[in-house]
């Protein structure tokens, strides 16, 4: 599995952020982001939480403990989709890794019901 530094660099480039862009979003320095990406420094809990929020991923994924890449769309993702000429009519989640357990399927169903309940 990937390391934190690899995941951070991968996500930053997927979002088309420079190290300075990411630092600005976090209220950090470019040097700090560089140290994270080189594996010289590990994030504290507040920084990890901020990064997870920015990239809309779990801490397990960001820290390289899981390869599950299921993410919820955040406001920036929706803006990006809506501005696209080829905006999809359907949005789907993609799962990479082992098959879901029975408990994970139940959790997915609970989440689906939660999302539907927000319509009312």
C-alpha positions in Angstrom: 0.0 0.0 0.0 1.0 3.6 -0.5 2.6 5.7 2.2 1.2 9.0 3.6 3.7 11.0 1.5 2.8 9.2 -1.7 -1.0 9.6 -1.1 -0.6 13.3 -0.3 1.4 14.0 -3.4 -1.1 11.9 -5.5 -4.1 13.7 -4.1 -2.5 17.1 -4.4 -1.7 16.5 -8.1 -5.2 15.0 -8.8 -6.7 18.3 -7.5 -4.2 20.3 -9.5 -2.8 22.0 -6.4 0.7 23.2 -6.2 2.4 22.7 -2.9 1.9 26.5 -2.2 -1.9 26.2 -3.1 -2.3 23.4 -0.6 -0.3 25.2 2.0 -2.5 28.3 1.5 -5.7 26.2 1.9 -4.3 24.8 5.2 -2.7 28.0 6.6 0.6 26.2 6.5 3.9 26.7 4.6 5.1 25.2 1.3 8.1 23.8 3.1 5.7 21.9 5.5 3.9 20.3 2.5 7.3 19.5 0.9 8.4 17.8 4.1 5.2 15.7 4.2 5.6 14.7 0.6 9.3 13.7 1.1 8.4 11.7 4.2 10.5 13.9 6.5 7.6 14.9 8.6 4.3 13.3 9.7 1.1 15.4 10.3 -0.4 16.0 13.7 -4.0 15.1 14.2 -5.4 18.6 13.3 -3.3 18.7 10.1 -4.4 15.2 9.2 -8.0 16.2 9.7 -7.6 19.3 7.6 -6.0 17.3 4.8 -8.8 14.7 4.9 -11.4 17.5 4.7 -9.6 19.2 1.8 -9.3 16.0 -0.3 -12.5 14.5 1.1 -10.9 11.1 2.0 -10.7 9.1 5.1 -7.6 9.2 7.4 -7.0 5.5 6.7 -6.8 6.2 3.0 -4.5 9.2 3.4 -2.2 7.4 5.8 -2.0 4.4 3.5 -3.8 2.0 5.8 -6.5 1.4 3.2 -6.8 1.4 -0.5 -10.5 2.1 -0.5 -11.0 5.2 -2.6 -14.7 5.8 -2.1 -15.3 9.5 -1.6 -18.3 11.7 -1.2 -18.5 14.6 -3.6 -17.8 17.9 -1.9 -18.8 21.4 -3.1 -15.6 21.8 -5.2 -16.2 18.4 -6.8 -19.7 19.4 -7.7 -18.7 22.8 -9.1 -16.0 21.0 -11.2 -18.7 18.5 -12.5 -21.2 21.2 -13.2 -18.8 23.3 -15.1 -17.8 20.4 -17.3 -19.2 20.2 -20.9 -19.6 16.4 -20.4 -21.1 16.5 -16.9 -22.4 13.0 -16.1 -26.1 12.3 -15.4 -25.1 9.7 -12.9 -22.5 9.7 -10.2 -21.2 6.4 -8.9 -18.7 5.3 -6.3 -15.7 3.2 -7.2 -14.3 0.6 -4.8 -10.8 -0.8 -5.1 -9.7 -3.6 -2.8 -11.2 -6.6 -1.2 -14.9 -7.5 -1.5 -17.2 -5.7 1.0 -18.1 -7.6 4.2 -21.7 -8.1 5.2 -21.3 -5.3 7.8 -19.9 -2.9 5.2 -22.9 -3.6 2.9 -25.2 -2.8 5.8 -23.2 0.4 6.4 -23.6 1.3 2.7 -27.3 0.8 3.0 -27.5 2.9 6.1 -25.6 5.7 4.4 -27.9 5.5 1.3 -30.9 5.9 3.6 -29.3 8.8 5.3 -28.7 10.6 2.0 -32.3 10.0 1.0 -33.5 11.3 4.3 -31.8 14.6 3.7 -34.2 15.2 0.7 -37.1 15.8 3.1 
